[in-house]
Amino acid sequence: MSETTPLLETNGNGADAPVAEETFREHVFEFLEARTPAGRVYERFTMFLIVINVFSFILATLFVEGYNEDYSKGEGICQQWCDTLWFGNNDDNYLSVLNIGSTSVLEIFTVVVFSIDYLCRIWTADLESSDYAGIWGRIKYLPTFYSVVDLASTLPFYVDSFALPNTDLAASQFLRMFRLFRMMRVEGRYDTALTMFDDVLYEQKDILGTALFVGVTTWIAVSSLYYLVERRSNDMIYCGAAPDYCGDPDEIDVSLCEIDAWGITDCSAAGCPPTDEYAEPCYNLYKSIPMASYYALLNLFGEFPLIDQHSVAGMVVGTIVAIVAVAVFALPAGIIGNGFEDLIERRRAAEAEATNGDDDGPRRETHITEGFVADASTTAGSIYNFMFARTTQAAEYFDDFINFLVVGAALTFMLDTVSEIESGAAHVAFDIFELFAVTIFTVEYILRIYSIKQDPKYAGLGGRVKFMWTFLMIVDLLTVAPFWIEIGITGQVVTPTTDTGNLGSTLVKTLRLLRLLRFEKYTHAFRSFDDVISDNIDVLAVTGFTAMLVWVFFAAILYFTERDNPDEEMAANYNNVPNAMWMTLLNLTGESPLAQYSVWGKIITGVLGLFATGLFGIPIGVLGAGFEEVVAEENEDDEDELNAEELARDATADGSNSVEKACYLFVNGAGSKAGQYFEIFIYILILLSIAVGIWQTVDGHEDDFGSLEWFSIVVFTIEFLIRFIGAPADPLFGGPESNGLFTRIRFIFSFYSIIDLFAILPFYYAIAFPAADETADLLRLGRLIRLLRLDKYVPSISLIDDVVRLKQKSLVVAGYAAGTLWILFSGLIYLTEHTDDVNEIDNVPLYGCYGNCTMEDRFQDYFDSWVYTGVHLTGDYPITTYTWPAKFVNFFMVIAAVGVVSVPSGLIANGFVTIVDSKTKAKSGEVVGGKAGDDWYEVRRRELATVDPPLSRWGPTMDKLQNEVNEYLNGSEDENGDVSWTPFARFSRIFIFTVIILNVVAVLVESVPEVDRAVGNQPGNFFDTFEFFSVVVFATEYALRLFCAPKNRNALYSSFIYATTFFGIVDFLSTAPWFIEQALIHSGVISEGGDSVMVFRVFRVFRVLQLEDFVVAFSMLDNVFRASKDVFKATGLLAVIIWVGCAALFYIFEENNPNWRSCDSSVPAHTEDPDFPGCYDFPSTSACNEVYDGLCEQKAFTNIPNALYFTAVFLGGEWGVIDFTWPGRFVCLFLCVAGIGLYAIPIGTLFDSFGAILGMGGDDEEEEDDEEK
């Protein structure tokens, strides 16, 4: 019997044949859906085939001729057979006889399998859903997600092979990556990985729209500011993509280039003139707002790849961006991330409820029987009790001795890598100690195996084998076995020199660091990882698959967009997919070490930063947050710290006389109005003196405001003397039985007194010893220490002790885990990089390299690696040119360690918020019916809810007109608070909205030099006409809003109130620059069409804020500050102290670091002749300029304002420069360990408050829900 075509099948009365056919189709469908044994085998086979295809594509990019010279055709490790079987790069391989272009056996086989699979799925589509029945049903099936994926996996092959066999469609190779999406058929949770994203967007759509408005507005504003300050900067001229006739791009002297009135760069004087083919071979990176927007976007991600190229004005903008704008811009990504976490938590809770809360997750047990003591009458029993049960004091001492050897062995390894230790005796001592320690470790290891048979869990030979496979025993074996193997091979035990050049010996010694995991038995930190993974296995599976998919997919896209980038550095980092995966991994962790992408590359990396980074960070965040949660649960906070009572400021100690009491109350702002004014005066004077101290570090301004410094020192001295006199009345020092002399001595050695003395004495020291130039830095530091005096008025630094005690238990556990990972990864990075003489870096003369430097000059010893690894563990990668083994180490550092290492700083930050909240909760109150952050405006607006607007003194006609205008502009509000507009009013709103958007677009387009030149600056040009039209529209709207304000409750029925609200100010500023511009033009101050006019025109971009009338966001900023004022006040001061203090230290330590110095090409880099020193041989840049006048330049930390800019960027987690002096390295590590976390508290508080006020919810909402319950 003949078959009936399924696509033409009808529902008529069928014979026996269709029934048999239907049974066969059902069998095929069950097979494809893996519901039969054979189907499940086929499913695993297709998964394997997909993985092989993806790996084949990735590896094939290593052998593409023209991009990877080491692996080009006919050379390297892969010949024609590899290309024929696996890669299909070359059209002349052994399959060329097929005449279908370049292909491979793997590709043909895969396409055949997937094509048959696809046809069978179309054939059985109606069995999946009745919607796909018949011809039209099959057509509806074609655009479904999996159908499109299947087509993208196979169709390009047929196009390449048969339609266009003689063309090289490289992009079709990329489409093979879509086969990854086929893996989502395997398990429903993989499908969930993408559908969750849709759920999050749907649930957060309302608040996400508001946050996106905030983010986009911030982005446009920052881009415009950068454009204004950098468009004329020669330092921002980029020649990296210049054509060959310009020579080496790095050798082009951009200081010789000229930027014309339109913003077009001409580098003819630098040897790179424009031609018909290359109209602008070199160009300013900020020559238009659209171009500036990409680099502004990177800054808003927290990345500053051009950190040392900005002008002074650009540094000011960059500082503002690093401090404030980054947090505001992070709102959209934060909402998506929070949405994912909330969704995951809800699904987990639902699963737990479905299983009645049963937790069957595995928990790691201790490796020995708890509390077991062996029979001491046997030798094995005695050894067991000594090694495991530790039943005697001697056993405790031995355990401490082993701990000492563990730490000692780690330290001797670290010190043995230091090349500066040239003493042979020292290296002999290191080796002897190592031999002794390893011998003890070996004996201990053998005795543990011998005696473990006493434990019931490990009885017999099988028990011993099981014990040997426990985690800590494997660690012990790895720390001793390689040592004895090396001795057996080399025969060397003790050597008088360091042998770090021997990779095998260094590996053996590095493994010794694993012994630090021995301390795990005291903290159980790493044991918690098993709990975290088991508790979050479903989330990690979903998000981990998504992260992997995003990583590989975007790496493949960037490989195709950037491998032909004219910038050699960019092309070298994307010449194959493995390299692209390394850079994309950094992009997905929030890093942007490179910036000169192609147009498509900029779009893709922008998408990565906006969305994909949040998705990729979820599994990392889950591990980190899970670890923090486990640590916090197992180590409760010391709640007693929250109940500590503070002494009242106006209380005085008994036993003091009236003068002492008066002095004490006066300087503490109590007892009189004069005291309060004096306290405010001191506060202001401290800030002014600090600002002067910072300003005086700028060259040429050393003596500015000298009289103010004199005045402030006199005032601070008088204040100190008054405090000294009033010390007996201070409850902290005095008492009923206290002696005045001893009370004052205690005061002198108190924290605040020492701060006062450090702020005063350097000034008098400089006067007493004016010839001592080295006191200048001490004097500046003394001025800045005055910041700490503000802690008297706003406690911040003094809270650190409270925070540490509150989180002491958790910090010990988390600190051990973070510290151990830091030490281990430092060793691995050192192992893989200390012999790297291939990857080139900039000159590092401070480290002894003056030219042709490589990574081994950075990683000379373990301690160097320790610093760079510490920076990487904050999530930042200023160094990317690693060897492949080091890249693998960094991969695991990113995936597993970054989240864990951030836990201690997170605990400290959480402790600060907890302490501050507990100290201010009793003082805070709530407004009935209000929200967090409400002030007088919100209160008054609620009071007017039932109050009619006042009548106009001009009579009922004016009342009627004002009401009509108000209804037209602001709509009418019903009893439910819903606002409605008339059709004409709605049309007007759409019109105003359109004009606002067109104004922003006009500013962006006009900033493009080519467009601006084409339009011209003649009066009456298109942009001028459109601007005049816009001003008329906005000015009319502003006038009408002022007119109807007495009838508008949002203006509190007052035109003045409207004019001073956010909306009124924005409406005013939308037209004011135009009127100012016209006034200046007609008065002759500026010329029409001149460069100064562009400043006024660019400020039109801020009209985007008028959209606030449609999407409320920025007008809530004052509420945000009020809602978080308590935490912000305390931690904000702390952040300022960290920022300014670390900037001052960086300036002092790094001002003359030769690593930041550059000289003219006529100045030699280094010479051995002391009479003719080179650029890097001078102790300071100023000394260099004394010999080579004006030819030496310091790039970073030239003064404290400059250091403040760099430090602000550092505190955002971005290390744009990294090769510090050792004192600078310690400041760097302080910021990595604690500073960044503490600095982020006020910004994070603002973020949380902004989100809460906008409706994001979070912890506060959860607390409220708990209280309601």
Sequence and secondary structure as in RCSB ss.txt:
>XXXX:A:sequence
MSETTPLLETNGNGADAPVAEETFREHVFEFLEARTPAGRVYERFTMFLIVINVFSFILATLFVEGYNEDYSKGE
GICQQWCDTLWFGNNDDNYLSVLNIGSTSVLEIFTVVVFSIDYLCRIWTADLESSDYAGIWGRIKYLPTFYSVVD
LASTLPFYVDSFALPNTDLAASQFLRMFRLFRMMRVEGRYDTALTMFDDVLYEQKDILGTALFVGVTTWIAVSSL
YYLVERRSNDMIYCGAAPDYCGDPDEIDVSLCEIDAWGITDCSAAGCPPTDEYAEPCYNLYKSIPMASYYALLNL
FGEFPLIDQHSVAGMVVGTIVAIVAVAVFALPAGIIGNGFEDLIERRRAAEAEATNGDDDGPRRETHITEGFVAD
ASTTAGSIYNFMFARTTQAAEYFDDFINFLVVGAALTFMLDTVSEIESGAAHVAFDIFELFAVTIFTVEYILRIY
SIKQDPKYAGLGGRVKFMWTFLMIVDLLTVAPFWIEIGITGQVVTPTTDTGNLGSTLVKTLRLLRLLRFEKYTHA
FRSFDDVISDNIDVLAVTGFTAMLVWVFFAAILYFTERDNPDEEMAANYNNVPNAMWMTLLNLTGESPLAQYSVW
GKIITGVLGLFATGLFGIPIGVLGAGFEEVVAEENEDDEDELNAEELARDATADGSNSVEKACYLFVNGAGSKAG
QYFEIFIYILILLSIAVGIWQTVDGHEDDFGSLEWFSIVVFTIEFLIRFIGAPADPLFGGPESNGLFTRIRFIFS
FYSIIDLFAILPFYYAIAFPAADETADLLRLGRLIRLLRLDKYVPSISLIDDVVRLKQKSLVVAGYAAGTLWILF
SGLIYLTEHTDDVNEIDNVPLYGCYGNCTMEDRFQDYFDSWVYTGVHLTGDYPITTYTWPAKFVNFFMVIAAVGV
VSVPSGLIANGFVTIVDSKTKAKSGEVVGGKAGDDWYEVRRRELATVDPPLSRWGPTMDKLQNEVNEYLNGSEDE
NGDVSWTPFARFSRIFIFTVIILNVVAVLVESVPEVDRAVGNQPGNFFDTFEFFSVVVFATEYALRLFCAPKNRN
ALYSSFIYATTFFGIVDFLSTAPWFIEQALIHSGVISEGGDSVMVFRVFRVFRVLQLEDFVVAFSMLDNVFRASK
DVFKATGLLAVIIWVGCAALFYIFEENNPNWRSCDSSVPAHTEDPDFPGCYDFPSTSACNEVYDGLCEQKAFTNI
PNALYFTAVFLGGEWGVIDFTWPGRFVCLFLCVAGIGLYAIPIGTLFDSFGAILGMGGDDEEEEDDEEK
>XXXX:A:secstr
     GGG  SS   HHHHHHHHHHHHHHHHHTT SHHHHHHHHHHHHHHHHHHHHHHHHGGG TTT GGG TTS
TT  HHHIIIII   TTSTTGGG S S  HHHHHHHHHHHHHHHHHHHTHHHH GGG HHHHHHHHTTSHHHHHH
HHHHHHHHIIIIISTTS  HHHHHGGGGGGGGGGGT HHHHHHHHHHHHHHHHTHHHHHHHHHHHHHHHHHHHHH
HHHHHTT GGGEE TT  GGG  GGG  GGG EE TTS EEBGGGTB   SS S SSEETTSSHHHHHHHHHHHH
TT  TTTTT  HHHHHHHHHIIIIIHHHHTHHHHHHHHHHHHHHHHHHHHHHHHTTT         SS TT    
TTSHHHHHHIIIII  SHHHHHHHHHHHHHHHHHHHHHHHHT TT   HHHHHHHHHHHHHHHHHHHHHHHHHHH
HGGGSGGG HHHHHHHHHTSHHHHHHHHHHHHHHHHHHHH     SS  TT HHHHHHHHHGGGGGGGGHHHH T
THHHHHHHHHTHHHHHHHHHHHHHHHHHHHHHHHHHHTT SSHHHHHHTSSHHHHHHHHHHHHTT        HH
HHHHHHHIIIIIHHHHHHHHHHHHHHHHHHHHHHS   GGGGG     TT   TT  HHHHHHHHHHTT SSHHH
HHHHHHHHHHHHHHHHHHHHTTSTT TTTTHHHHHHHHHHHHHHHHHHHHHGGGSTTT  TT  HHHHHHHHHTS
HHHHHHHHHHHHHHHHHH TT TTHHHHHHHHHHGGGGGGGGTS SGGGHHHHHHHTHHHHHHHHHHHHHHHHHH
HHHHHHHHTT  SSB   BGGGTB SS BHHHH SSHHHHHHHHHHHTTT  S     HHHHHHHHHIIIIIHHH
HTHHHHHHHHHHHHHHHHHHTTT    TT  TT  HHHHHHHHGGG      TT HHHHHHHHHHHHHHH EE T
TS EE  HHHHHHHHHHHHHHHHHHHHHHHHTSHHHHHHH S TT HHHHHHHHHHHHHHHHHHHHHHHGGG GG
GTT HHHHHHSHHHHHHHHTTHHHHHHHHHHHTTSS TTSHHHHHHHHGGGGGGGGGGGTS  GGGHHHHHHHTH
HHHHHHHHHHHHHHHHHHHHHHHHHTT GGGEEE TTS S  S TTS  GGGSSSHHHHHHHSTTTEEE S SSH
HHHHHHHHHHHTT  S     HHHHHHHHHIIIIIHHHHHHHHHHHHHHHHHHHT   HHHHHHHHHH 
